[in-house]
Amino acid sequence: MTGPKLNQIIAVANGKKTQCEKALTEVYQKVQKPELFYGISRFYQPTDDGGETLPSEQKMPQYNVKDAVDSAISTLSELINVIATQDYANTEAKSDVVVDDKVVLKNVPVTHLLFLEKQLVDVNTFIGKLPVLDTADVWTYNQDVDYYKTDVTKTNRNVKKFRNHVKAEATEKHPAQVDVYTEDVKVGEWNTVKFSTCIDAKRKNELLSRVKKLSEAVKFARENANSLVVTKVDNATEFLGYIFK
């Protein structure tokens, strides 16, 4: 079975671009809302058996960085591969993309190298917006549920109670002199656990470093592409795999 004709690829390329860019925009907008990636669970326990009870609070993360990354990879894969097929058929100028002496992509047409340069700008922006774990807390990754959580923290709940201080006892001629003041009295405590589907800063910096290296390699390959010597192409698997593996 032969692959699609070039004119067929050209016919669907613009529509695929629009579709993928819209999907990527939706993911990009979500990762800029940190509240979607955090959850919390806390319940109140009165100090005394007969103490006041308060309702518990629970909110689970609404979105997962892993899902955002997977969605971006899936959408970018469609876009990269349809453009790759078009670009390979349009030119004979090719060059290898090499990072740290390793060939990431081999014999890439110069037109596609230009396209990949632009995609890496967007990938860099996307990764730069990924929310990271709040360093104010100590997080532990739970593999079973695929998110981070903190240990339980306890905070007191206090209420103000009135107290009397007798400055002078009552006499036959004068009433007692009493000062009224308030005192904070512990009546219970909150037990709080925080949840997060963010990534840690080290992982984010690692991804950004890979994007930078790959960007430099693509630019170098484009500049040195000369005359190397087209079919349906899958570049996305290795290209995005280098960043997100």
C-alpha positions in Angstrom: 0.0 0.0 0.0 1.4 3.4 -1.0 1.3 6.4 1.2 -0.8 9.5 0.7 0.0 11.8 -2.2 1.7 15.1 -1.5 -1.3 17.1 -2.6 -3.4 15.1 -0.1 -1.1 16.0 2.7 -1.1 19.7 1.7 -4.9 19.6 1.6 -5.2 18.5 5.2 -2.1 20.2 6.7 -3.7 23.6 7.3 -6.8 22.1 8.8 -4.7 19.9 11.1 -2.6 23.0 12.1 -5.8 24.8 13.2 -7.2 21.8 15.0 -4.0 21.1 16.9 -3.3 24.7 17.8 -6.8 25.0 19.3 -6.2 21.9 21.4 -2.8 23.0 22.5 -4.2 26.4 23.5 -6.8 24.7 25.7 -4.1 22.7 27.5 -1.9 25.8 27.8 -4.7 27.8 29.4 -5.3 25.0 31.9 -1.7 24.8 33.1 -1.8 28.5 33.9 -4.5 27.8 36.6 -2.6 26.4 39.6 -5.8 25.9 41.5 -6.7 23.0 39.2 -3.7 21.0 40.3 -4.1 21.2 44.0 -6.4 19.6 46.5 -6.9 19.6 50.2 -8.5 17.4 52.9 -9.1 18.5 56.4 -11.4 17.5 59.2 -12.0 19.1 62.6 -11.7 17.3 65.9 -12.9 19.0 69.0 -10.8 18.8 72.1 -13.7 17.8 74.3 -16.2 15.0 73.5 -19.0 17.5 73.7 -17.2 20.3 71.9 -18.4 22.1 68.9 -18.3 20.1 65.6 -17.4 21.7 62.3 -17.8 20.4 58.7 -14.9 18.7 57.0 -13.4 20.1 53.8 -12.2 18.0 50.8 -11.3 19.1 47.3 -9.4 16.9 45.0 -7.1 18.1 42.2 -9.1 18.8 39.0 -6.3 18.4 36.5 -3.0 16.5 36.4 0.3 17.8 34.9 0.8 14.3 33.6 -2.5 14.5 31.7 -1.6 17.9 30.4 1.8 16.7 29.2 0.3 13.6 27.6 -2.4 15.7 25.8 0.3 18.1 24.5 2.4 15.2 23.3 -0.5 13.5 21.6 -1.6 16.8 19.8 2.0 17.8 18.9 2.6 14.3 17.6 -0.3 14.7 15.1 0.9 18.1 14.1 4.6 17.3 13.8 4.0 14.1 11.8 1.6 15.7 9.2 3.9 18.6 8.7 7.0 16.3 8.5 5.4 14.3 5.7 4.7 17.5 3.8 8.2 19.0 4.4 10.1 15.8 3.5 8.3 15.7 0.2 9.0 19.3 -0.6 12.8 19.4 -0.3 16.0 17.4 -0.6 18.0 19.5 1.8 18.6 17.4 4.9 20.8 17.2 8.0 21.0 15.2 11.2 19.9 16.7 14.5 22.7 15.8 17.0 22.6 16.3 20.8 25.7 15.4 22.9 27.1 13.3 20.0 23.8 11.4 19.7 21.7 11.5 16.6 18.2 12.4 17.7 16.7 12.8 14.2 18.5 11.7 11.1 18.4 13.3 7.6 15.9 16.0 8.5 14.8 18.4 5.6 15.7 22.0 6.2 12.1 23.1 5.8 11.1 20.7 8.6 14.0 21.9 10.8 12.5 25.4 10.5 9.2 24.0 11.6 10.7 22.2 14.6 12.5 25.4 15.7 9.1 27.1 16.0 7.6 24.1 17.8 10.4 24.1 20.3 9.7 27.8 21.1 6.1 26.7 22.0 7.2 23.6 23.9 9.6 25.8 25.9 6.8 28.2 26.7 4.5 25.4 27.7 7.0 23.7 30.0 7.8 27.1 31.5 4.2 27.5 32.5 3.9 24.0 34.1 3.1 24.5 37.9 5.7 23.2 40.3 5.3 22.0 43.8 5.1 24.7 46.5 8.5 24.6 48.2 6.8 25.8 51.4 5.6 22.2 51.9 7.3 18.8 52.0 5.8 16.5 49.4 5.7 12.8 49.0 4.8 11.1 45.7 2.1 8.5 45.9 2.5 6.1 42.9 -0.9 4.4 43.5 -2.9 7.6 42.9 -0.3 9.4 40.8 0.0 12.6 42.8 1.9 14.2 45.6 0.7 14.7 49.2 1.9 16.3 52.4 2.0 14.8 55.9 -0.8 15.7 58.2 -0.4 19.1 59.8 -2.2 20.1 62.9 -3.4 23.6 63.7 -5.2 24.7 66.8 -8.7 26.3 66.7 -9.0 28.8 69.5 -12.0 30.8 70.7 -12.0 33.9 72.9 -13.4 33.4 76.4 -14.1 36.2 78.9 -12.2 36.1 82.1 -12.5 38.3 85.3 -9.6 39.8 87.3 -10.5 41.1 90.7 -8.4 44.2 91.3 -10.0 45.0 94.7 -12.3 43.0 96.9 -15.7 44.4 97.8 -16.1 46.3 101.0 -19.1 47.6 103.0 -18.7 50.9 101.2 -17.4 49.9 97.8 -18.2 47.2 95.3 -15.4 45.0 94.0 -13.2 46.4 91.3 -13.1 43.8 88.4 -11.4 43.9 85.0 -12.9 41.9 82.3 -10.6 40.5 79.6 -10.6 37.8 76.9 -8.3 34.8 76.6 -7.7 32.5 73.6 -8.7 29.0 74.6 -8.0 25.9 72.5 -11.2 24.1 71.7 -10.0 21.8 68.9 -7.5 21.3 66.1 -7.5 21.0 62.3 -5.8 18.0 60.7 -4.8 19.0 57.2 -3.3 17.1 54.2 -2.5 18.9 50.9 -2.6 17.2 47.5 -0.9 18.2 44.3 -0.5 16.9 40.7 2.3 19.4 39.9 5.9 18.4 39.1 8.9 19.3 41.1 11.2 22.1 40.1 14.1 19.8 39.4 12.1 17.9 36.8 10.8 21.1 35.2 14.4 22.5 34.9 15.5 19.2 33.4 12.8 19.5 30.7 13.7 23.1 30.0 17.4 22.1 29.7 16.5 19.4 27.1 14.5 21.9 25.1 17.4 24.3 25.0 19.8 21.6 23.9 17.5 20.3 21.2 16.8 23.9 20.0 20.5 24.5 19.6 20.9 21.2 17.8 18.0 22.0 15.4 19.4 25.4 14.6 22.9 24.0 14.0 21.4 21.3 11.7 19.4 23.9 9.7 22.5 26.0 9.2 24.5 23.1 8.0 21.8 21.4 5.9 23.1 21.3 2.4 22.1 18.7 -0.1 21.1 15.4 1.4 18.5 13.5 0.1 10.0 11.4 1.0 6.6 8.7 2.4 4.7 9.2 5.6 7.0 10.3 8.4 6.9 9.8 12.2 9.2 12.3 13.8 7.1 13.0 16.9 7.9 9.8 18.8 11.6 10.4 19.0 11.5 14.2 18.9 9.1 14.6 21.8 10.3 11.4 23.5 13.7 13.1 24.0 12.1 15.8 26.0 9.4 13.9 28.0 10.9 10.5 28.4 
